Amino acid sequence: MHIADLHSHSKYSRATSGSMNIEEITRYAKMKGLDILGTGDFTHPIWLKELKEKLSDTGEIYEHNGINFVPSTEISLIYKHNGKGRRVHHIILAPNFSVVDQINEFLDKKGRRDYDGRPIFGFSSIELVDEMMRISKDIEIIPAHCLLPDEKVVCNPEIKPISEIQKGDKVLTHKGDHKNVLDTFVRPYNGKAYIIQPYYFSSGIKVTNEHPFLAIKTVKNCAFVGGLCKPNSTAKGKHKCTKQHYKNYKPSWIPAEDLKVNDVVLYPRIKKTVDAGQIKISDIIESKNYRISEHFIVPKTGRQDKSIKNIIKITPEFCRLAGYFLAEGYIIKKNNCIQFSFGQKEHEYIDDVTNLMKECVGIEISKKRERHGYELYFYSKILVELFGKLFYQYNKPKRAFSKRLPQWALYLPLEKQSEILRGWWRGDSGVSVSEILSEQMKIICLRLGIIPSIRKLLKEDFNKNSHTIGNRRILAKHDLITFERLSFHEDKFNLLEDPSMKKFKTKLHRRHGWVDENYIYIPINKIETFDYSGLVYNLEVEEDNSYVTHAATVHNCWTPWYGIFGSMSGFDSLKECFQEKTKYIHCVETGLSSDPPMNWRISALDDIVLTSNSDAHSPYPWRLGREANVFDFKEASYKNIINAIRTRKNFIYTIEVDPNYGKYHFDGHRSCNFSCNPKEAKKLNDICPKCGKKLITGVLNRVEQLADRDDGFVPKNSIPFKSIIPLSELVSAITGTDVFTKKVWEIYNRLIDRFGNEFNILLNTDLTELKKTVDEKLAELIIKNREGRLTIEPGYDGVYGKLVLKEEKGLRRFIK
């Protein structure tokens, strides 16, 4: 008997453990009881080189230290079929490395393979099958379950190039909330790219042709206004627009290639408001360097500053001081000094800062020096450290390019934010070399109903010309970002009466865009195209499926289900996907969130063999081999494996985890902690009862949509299965500790030492023998697992299912 897990990944795949190397995979496979593994990722050049060096060719299969290996990989295909975007994953098994080299030679013509163990290509599943069959009829294909790299995305708490964003980062979405990035994607692209340049945000955004924008198709030739019909249109002459086409405008997700000049893109206004009432200094700075009493704080060593209050009230006045500092302030750590620099005529601002430092933080001015203007000196070791933590990026030099607001400042009440903007504008008139600070000030402007017109002068363009002070040439090290104009649609706090902003108070009411409670609406000024060859990037974002760039709001190119029957990006049948090439598809992979009985309800799969594999991203026994295939042929060989898959001969059964354990079994909302079965979801019209938004559709619901048989039907030629939960998780549940803890490993290793491997323990060892080695409760739990008597709370929306233990006293313990 042979147990095979044919789908896993190497350390060269994204979000995969660095321990996924041949030695560790082999070691843990022996513990698990596996003797045949898929290599995974043979498309990656470095991993393939390691495979060729470390695996021995027996003539029938590859081998390393007693474990057999089959060359395998997984690729992702992104393409359009019948007008619908498709994103499907396929596993490829190959008989030998000679065939692998031919496969990679073909893929090299389609794009790059070296950036990820699971590469992405832009051709169809039909072309894949056609080319694989041309290379070798022994290849087995198993169906399994973008922005350009420098484009910036608004994150929390910063703005990042999309190429640097990672899973777990938070990004601003089209609903004005910050949501988690669930996954990141990169693929090679060769073709036409678009620069969408709206009014106000002149740098625009570079995208591929299919990337969807939150936008409006507009009426561009309104006879009454002589052009774009919009809410604040200025009528020509005495004519007024009676049609009011704009009242029928509805935002939708529109691909870049379908956008036109004067269509309107939307940008969200963050509505969340949280009033941070005060700052406790001792919670922010390194308290070991200071003496702290209940109300005051003073340094222990060095310059003995006067004690200052430990609490700073976040008042509108403090917010204006913060704005001044972000514009004209800086710190000199070696002198324990905060300085401000103003022009010779800015006496009002000098007096204001002097008073605010005294009123808000309790520090008197130490020195005022005139030198091409005025420099104000405030000595305080405490405030130098505090301002360094509040107003500069972490782990970066305390310079102008690293200035930023603390994240809580983006949610302050509008009155306080208006004072931040007032102080910053008085100091710098909207000019900064800090990209993060500029983006934060833009967010504040939009919250205040102000649309800033922003221009970026690249440092390379600045340095092309000669800029001097005296005999010294000035060279830019950072791009210069300028708020050239402020277009006020609201002015609740009389900012236009401030002398620094009066120039924006005009009699004309022409506005390129308009504003409502949720968005600003900006017409597209220019669209350009260019040829691009390189990597492009995309994100999968929690719930809202969108993210905000510096110039527009865009959607995930594709949704999170990549299986052949995925609810959003997959197909309704194998024939729809592969058409006349379906005859070459002999099997499918069920995945963690479905099992054979769910697939048996679809009659179109009766002639298709169901395989099960782990898709492991780490070698540990609770991941590797959690799903597997059991064969009964004498010798392990590629020929015997493929023959079993294609004919069912010698294919005894599959090993499955309970589909409730999978991350997408039920419908639900992770953020609302709500899940339900398909019948309940139907009663709810697929709407979450907690937030009112559409539920994330689970695999069970997708089966209900495609099924043409009742639950419980078993086809005549079906391959049996056994459903078990990994041993580590059982031990974890009993001990109440995580699977990777020393306590769990100690019990696990004791069982392995006694009975050889995990599958022997889970499938064969009797209760009496188990009780001789481990606690009776664990022994009984192993038997319940084998007999299918465990209770699993179903997984949903990316959350794994939970094993539920019912104790005698009615207590319930859960393990993820």
N, C-alpha and C positions, 0 to 999 in steps of 0.2 A: 504494500500500500504506500502511496506517495501523497503528500499534502503540499499543495502549491499555492503560493501567493504571487500572482503574475503582474501586479500593478503597485509600484511604489516609486519613490523619487530619491535622487542623490542629493548630496550637500550643495549641488550647484543650482538647485531649484529654489525659487523664492519661498520664504517662510518655511524653510526646511532645516532641520537640526544639522549642525556641523558634524555630528556623529554618524551621519549617513554615509559611511565609507565601507569598503568591502569587508574589512576586518570586523567592525562592530556589527554590521548587518549579519554577517555569518555567525558571530557569537550568539546574538540574540535569537536568530533563526533556530539554532540548536536547542536553546532553552524552550522555545515555543513548540517545537516538534515539527517544524517545516523542513522539507528537504529539497524543494524546488522553488526558486525565486525568479521573478523578473528583474533584470538589471536596473530598469528604469533609465530614462534620460540618455539613451545612446545617441541622441542628436547633439548633445553637448560635447564639443571637441576635447576638452580637458578630461571629462569623465570617461569618454570613449577611449582615450589614450590609457587611462588607468585600468580600464576593463581589459584592454588587450594585453597589458603588461602583467596583470595579476591573475587572470582566469586561465585555466588550462583547458585546452581543447581535447576532449576525449574521442572526437570523431562523431559522437552522437549528441553531445551537449557540452556546455562549459561547466567547469567545476573549480571550487576553491575550498580547501580544508573540509571536505566532506559534504558541502552544500552545492547542489546543481543550480546553474544559472541559464536563463533564456534571455537573449537580447530583446529588450522591450523599451518602449518610450511612450510618451503621451504628447500629442500636439493639439493646439487649439486652432480652429478655423473660424474666421470671421468673414462673412460674405452676405450678399443679399440673394434671396430666393423668392420668386413670385412677389417682389416688392416689399418683402419683410426682411429685416435684419436678422441674421442667424449667427449664433455663437455656440459651437458644439465642440466637445472634446472627443478625441479618438485615441485608443490604445493601439499600438502597432507591435506585433510580435514578429521577429525575424529568425530564420534558421541558423544564420552564422554572420560573422563580421564582414564577410565579403559582400553579402546582400545589404548589410547595414551601410557599408560605404556607398553602394549604389543609391540607396534611399537618401542618404545625406547629400549626394551629388545632385539629385533632383531638387531637394529642398533648398540647396544653395542658390538655385536659379530663381527661387521664389522669395528669398529673404535671408535674414541672418539667423544663425543657430546658437551663437556664442554668448548671448546676453541672459539666457535663462534655460534651466533644464527642461522646461515645458514651453517651447517657443510658439509664437503665434504667427499664422500665415493668412493671406487674404484670398485663398482659392477655395473651391467648393468641395464638399464630401465626394461628389461624383468624380471629380478630377483626381482626388486622392486615390480612390479605389482603382480607377482606370490605370493610373501610373504604377501603383503597387503591383497590380496583376501583370503589368508589362514587365516589371523587374523580376518577379518570381511569384508563381502560383502558391508557393509555400508560405507567403506572408499572410498573417492573420490580422484583420482589422476588427477591433472590438469597440463599438460606440460606447462611450462612458456617460457617466452621469452629465478721434482721439486727438488730444492736444499735442502740439510740438513741444520739445523738451524744456525750452526756456520760458514758457508761459507761466505766469505767476498766479497762484491760487490763494485766496484769502483764508488763512488758517486761524487757529486760536492757540497761541497769542501772536502770530506773526504772519507774514506773507512769504510763501515759498515757491520756488520753481516746481512745477508738477513732477518733474523727474526726481525730486528729492523727498516727496511726500511718501510716508510709510503708513502701513496699517496701524490704526490706533490714533493717528493724528485727527484733530477735529478741523472741519472746514465749514465755512459759511455756506448755507444752502439757499435756494430760491425763496424759502419761507422765512428768511431772516433769522434762522436758528443755527447753532453750531452742532454738527452731527459727526459721528465717528466715521472714519474711512475704514470700510470692511475689507477692501482689497485694492491692489494697484495692478495695472496692466501696462505692458509695453509690447510693441510689435514694430517690425520694420514696415516702412511705407515708401512707395515710389509712385509719385503722381502729382496731381494738381493740389495745391494748398491755397487757402484763402486768408486774406487779412481783412477782417471786419472792423471798420473804424467808425465808431459813433461820434457824434458831436460831443464836445467837452473832454472826452477821454481819448486824446489824439493818437496815443501809441497803439490803440486797437488790440486785437487778439488774433493770433495765427492758429488756424485749425485745419483739419482735413475736411473734405467736402461733405461728409455725412454727419458731422457733429451737430447735435440739435441745440439751438438757442431758445431761451424763453423770449418770445418775440411776438409782434403783431403785424399781420399783413394789412397795410393801410390803403386808404384812398389818396392817391398822390396827385390827382388832377382835378381837385374840387374847383369848379368854375367860380364859386362865390369868393374864395379866398386866394385863388390864383396859385394853388399848389397843394401841399399836404394839409389835409383836414385834421385838425386837432383841437382839443378843448379851449386852448388859449389863442386860437388863430386870430390875427388882426385882419379885419375885412378890408378889401380893396375899395377905396372911395367910400361911397355911402352904402355899399351893398353889405348885407349880413347873410351869413350862411344859414339857410333854412333847413337844409338836409340833415345837418349834424350827423354825418356818417360815423364820427368817432364814438357815438353812443352805442354803436353795434360792434365796436372793436372787442375782440376776445383774445387774450394771450394764449399761445399754444407753443409746443416744442417744434421748431422749424429747422430743418437741416441748413447748414451754411450755404450750400449750393442753391437753395431756393430763396435766399434772402436778396432783397433789392435795396438800392439807395432809397432812403426815406421810409422804409419799413422801420419799425420801432423795436429796440431791445429794452428789456426790463432789468432793473437793478434793485435788490431788496433794501428796504429801510429796516434796520434792527429795531424792533418794538420793545423788546425786553427792557425793563427798568428796575434796577436794584440800587437803592441808596446806601452806599457805604458811609456810615455815619462818622467813623473815626479811624485813625491809625494808631496802633499800639507799637511804639518804636521797638520795645524789647522783644516783640514777636518777629521782627524783621532783621535786625542786626545781630551780630555775633555777641550775645549777652555776656560771654565770659570775659570780654574786654572792658566791661563797665560795671559800676556799682549801681544796682537798681533797687529802689525802694518802692513803696506802693504807688507813689505819684511822680517820682523824679528819677533821672538817670544822669550819670556823670562818668567820664573815662577813669580807669584805674591808673593808667600811666601816661607819660608824654605830657603834652600841653594840657593843663588842668582847666578845661572849659568850665564855665559856670554851669551848674546843673540846669537841665531843661525839663519841661514836663514830658512825661512818658506818653501822654495821649495828645495827638494832634487831631483836632476836629476838621473833618472834610467839609468845609463851608464853601460857598461860592467864591469867597476871597482867597482861600487856599487854592482853589482850582485856577483862579486867574494867576496866582503866583506860579503854579505848575506850568501854565502856558508860557509865562515869561522865561522860566528856567529852560524849557524845551527850545525856546528861540534864542535866547541871549545868555543863558547860564552855562557854566561848566565847573568841573571840580578839579582841584589840584591836591591830590592825595598826600603828597609828601609834605605839603604845608598845612594840611588839614583845613583847606580853604575852599569855600564856594564863591565863585566870582560871576559878576554880570557885566556885560559890555554894552554901552549905549552911545548913540551919536551925541554930538555937541548940543543939538537943539532939543534933545528928548528929555528935558527936565521933568516934565510931568510923569514920564515913565520911571525915571530915577527915583522921584519922591514916592511913587506908588510902590515900587519894589522895596524900598527902604522901610516903608510903613508896614507892608505886608509881611516881611520877614520878622518884624518885631511883634506884630499882632498875631500871626498864625503860628510861628514856631518859637517865638520868644528870644530872638537873637538880634542884638543891636549891630549896626554897621560898624566894622572895625576900621576901615580905611576907604577913602574915595580918592582916586588918582586920575588926573587929566592926562590923556595921551592919545591924540587923534580922536578924541571923544572922552568918555568917562568909564572908568573901571571901578566897580563896587566890590569890596572884600568883606566876607563874613567868615570868621574863623570858628569852626566847630567840628571836631573829629566825629561827633555823633551824627551830625547832619550830612557830612561828607559821605559816610557809609550809608546812611538812610537814602539820600538822593541817588547814590550809586546803585542801590538795589531797586528803587522805584522807577527811575527814569532812564535806565540803560539796559540793553540786552544782556542776558546772563552769559558769563564767560567770554565777553568781548571787551576790547579796550574801551575805556570811558571817553569816547570821542563823539563828534557830531553825527557821524554815520551810524552809530549804534543807539542813538536816542529812541525812546519809545515811551508810551504811556503804560502804566500797569493795566492789566486786563479789566479790572473792575471799573476803570474809568470809562470804558465803552458803554456801560449800562447805567451810568449815573443819571439822575433827573436832568431834563433838558436845560433847566436854569443853570445848573453847575457846569454842564458841557458848554453852554454859551460863553461862560467865563474862561474856560480853557481856551476856546477858539479866540476870544478877545485878546487874552494875554499873548498867545502865540502870534496872532496877526500883528499886534502892535510891535512885537520884537522883530519878526522876520518877514512880514508882509507876504506870507505864504510861500517862502522859499526854504527848501531843506535838502540835505544830502542823505537823509535817512528814509529808506523806502518804507520801512515799517511805520514810522511816525507819519509819513505822508498818507499812507493807507488808512491809518487810524483817524487822522484829521478829516479825511474824506468821509469816513463812516459817521463821524460826528456832524459834519456838514449836512449829510443826507438826513440824519435824524432831526436836524433843525430845519429841514425844508429848504436847504441851500444846495444848488448843484454847482460844484466848482469846475472850472475849465482848467484841465491839468496838462501840462507839457513837460516832457522829459528831455533834457539835453544830455546826450551820452557823453561820457568823459572823453571818448576818442574824438568826437566832433569838437568838443571844447578845446582839446589840445592841438587841433589842427591849426588854430589861430594863435597869435602871440598875445599873451596877457601878462602884464608886468606891473610891479610896484617898485618904483625907483629903478634900480638896475637888476632886480630879481625877476625871473620869469616864473609865472604861476602855472603849475600843472595840476590838473584835476585827478584825484584818485578814485572819485566816486561820481556817479551820475547826479546831475542837478535837477531836482523836481520842483516845478514852479506852479503854484495856483494862480494863473494869470487873471482870472476873473471869477467873481462869485455871483451867481444868478439866484437872487432871492425870490423864492415862491412863498415863503413864510418869514415873518420877523417878529416873533412873540416877545423878544427880549431887547428890542430896540438896538440891535447891533448896527443898523444903518445910520444911527445917530452918532456912533463913535467916529471921531475924526479920521481914524485909520481906515474906515470902511465907507465913508460918505461918498466916495467916487462911484460906488456901485448903486447909489440911489439916483435913478434916472427917471425921466418922464415917460420914456418909451416902455411899453409893456411887452415887447417882443421877446419871446422865449423859444428856443429850439425844442425843448421838451416840456413835460408837465409832471406833476407830482400828485399822488393820492396818499392815503394812509399807509399803504403797504409797499409801494414801489415808486421809483422815479422812472420815467419813460423818456428814452432818448432816441431820436431818429438817427439812422445810419447816414453818415456823411459821405463815406467812400468805401468801395469794395475793390480790392485788388487780388489778383491771382499770381501764383508763381510756381515753378516746378520745384518739388522737394523730394529728396531721397535721404532717408534716415529713420531714426526711431520716433515713434509717436506714443503718447501716454494717455491713460484714462484711469478713472477712479470708480470704484463701487462705493457708494455712500449710503450709510444707514438711513432707511426709511424714506427720506426725501428724494433720493436718487439724483441729486444735482449738486453743483458746486459753483461758487462765484469766483471769477477771475478779476483782475484789476479793471477790466473794461466791460464785462458782460456776465450773464448767468447762463451756464450750459448744463446739459443733462448727461447722465451716464450714457455712453454710446450703447451699452448693452446691459441687460438686467442680470441678477446674480445666479440664475439657474442655467448651467451649461450642458446638462444632459441631453441626450438625443430626443427625449420627450419632455424637455424643460417647459415650464408653464408659460414662459415669456419669449425665450429665444430659440426653443427647440421646434420639433416637428410633431405632427399628430400620428405619424406612422413612419416605419422604415422606408416604405416605398416612396413616400413624399420626399424623404431625404436623399435616397440613393437612386431612385427611379429604376432604369433598366439594369443598374449595377447591384441591385438588392440581392441577386443570386449569389454574390460573393460574400455576403454577410451571413455568417453562420451562428453568431452568438452576440449577446449584449451583456453588459455588466450591470448588476442590479443597484449597486450603491448602498450606503449605510441606511438611508431613509426608506428603502423598500426591500421586500423579500419576495421569494418565489410566489406565494399565494396571491400577493398583490398583482404580480405580473401575469399570473395564470388567468386573470379576469379579462385579459385582452387577447381575443382569439387570433389576432394577426401575429402573435408571438408563438403560436403553437409549434411552428417549425424552427424556431430559434432557440438555441441552447442558452440557458441562463448561467452565467459565471459570477463568482463573487471574489473580490479582492479587496485589500485593505486601503489602497491609495495612501500608504504610510508616508508621513513626513518626518518621522523619527523612528529609530530602530527598536524602541523599548517594547516589551511584550504586551502592553495594553494598546499598542498601535499596530505594530507589525503582525500580520496574520490574524487580525481580529475578524477578517472574513477570508475564506480560502476555499480551495477546490480539492476534493479527494479522489484520486485515481487508483485503479487496481490493475496496473500492468506490471510486468516483471522488471523491466529495465527502464530507468528514466532516460528518455530521449525526446528531442524536439518532435520527431516524427510521431511518437506515441502520444504526446500531449496534444498535438494538433488533430490527430485522428480521433482522439477521445472527444475533443471539443466539437468536431464536425459531424461525428456519427453517434455520439452518446455512448459508444462502446467503451467499457472499462471506466466510465465516469460514474462513480458510486454515489456521491452526494456533495453538496456544498455546505460550508460552515458559514452561518450568518449570525450577526448580532440582531437582537430584536429591533425591528425598524423604528419602534418608538424611541430607541436610543439615538437615532440620527438627528442631525441638526435642523432638518426641514420636513419632519414628518407631519405635524399638525399645522393648521393655519394659526396665525397669531401676530402679536406685536411685542417684540422684546422690550422696547422702551416702556410699554404699558403693563408689562408682566401679565399679559393675557394670551391665552391660547384656547383653541376649540377644535372639535372634529368637523369634518365637512358638512354634516347635516346641520349642526348648530350654526356654522358659518353661513349656510344658505338661509337659515331663518333670520340671520342678522343682515342679509343682503351684502355679505362680505365686508361689513363696516364694523370697525372696532367700537365696542360700546363705551370705552373709556375716553378715546380721543376723537372719535367720529371720522377717522381716516380709513382708507381701504386696508384690509388685512393682507399680510404677506401670505400668498398661497403656498400650502405645503404639498409634499409629494402625494400623500394620501388623497387629497382633494383632486390633484391632477389625475390620479388613477380613476377616481370616480367619473371624471370628465371623459376619459378615453375608454372606460370599461364597457364591454358589451355582454358581460356575464355577471351573475350574482356572486357575492362573496362566498367562498367555500368550494368553488368549482376546481377540480383537479384534472388536467388533461391526461390522456392515456399514456403518453410517452414522456411524462414529466420526470425530471431527475429529483430524487428526494433531497431534503435538507435537514440540518440540525441547527437549532438556534441556541447560542450560548453567549454569555457575557465574559470578557477576559478575566482571568484569575486574579490579577492585581486589583481589579475593581471590586471583586468580592472581598478580598482581604481588607481593602481600604474601607469598605462599608462596615465590616465587623469592628475594625479598630478605631474607626472615626477619624482616620488621618489620610492625608493625600497619598496617591499611588506611588509617588517618588520618594516617600520618606523612608528613613532607615528601618522603622518598625515594620512597614509593609514588605520591604526587601528581605528582611530577616526571615519572616514567615514564608515568603515566596521561595526563597532559596532553600529553605529547609524541605519544602515539598518537592522541589526540583531534584535535590540531592537524593531524596527517598524514592521518587517515582520516575525520574528520567527527563520528562518534559511536560509542558503545560497541557497539551492536547490529551496526553495519556491520563492526566489527573482529571481533566474536565469531562472526558468522554468514557473512560474505562474503569478507573479505580473505584472499588466499592466502599461503602460507608464504613465498614468495620476497619479497613486498612487506613482510611483517612483519619479516623478517630485516634489511631495509635500515634499520629504525627502532629495533629493540630487540634485546636479547641473544638468541642462538639458542635457549637453553633456554626463555625465555619465549615465543618465537614457536612453538616446538614444543608447549609446554603449551597455548597457545591453540587449536591444531589438535586436540590430544587432547581438549580440552574440547568442541569442536564435534562430534567423532566419538564422544563418549560413552565415552572410554577412561580417565577419571579414576577413582581409587579414593577413596571417601568412607567414613570410619568413622562409622557411623550415630549420630544424635543420640538422646537418651533423657531422660526425666524433667526437661525444661526445659533440657537442655544441647544446644547446636547441634552438628551433625555436623562432622567435621574432614576437610579435604582432606589426603590422605596422598601425599607425594612419596617415591618410592623412588629413592635415589641408587645410583650404580654400586657404591659400596663397601658397600652394604647398610644405609646410614644411613637413618632415616626422620625427616622433619620434618613438623610438623603446623601447621595454621592453623585457628583457630576459625571 
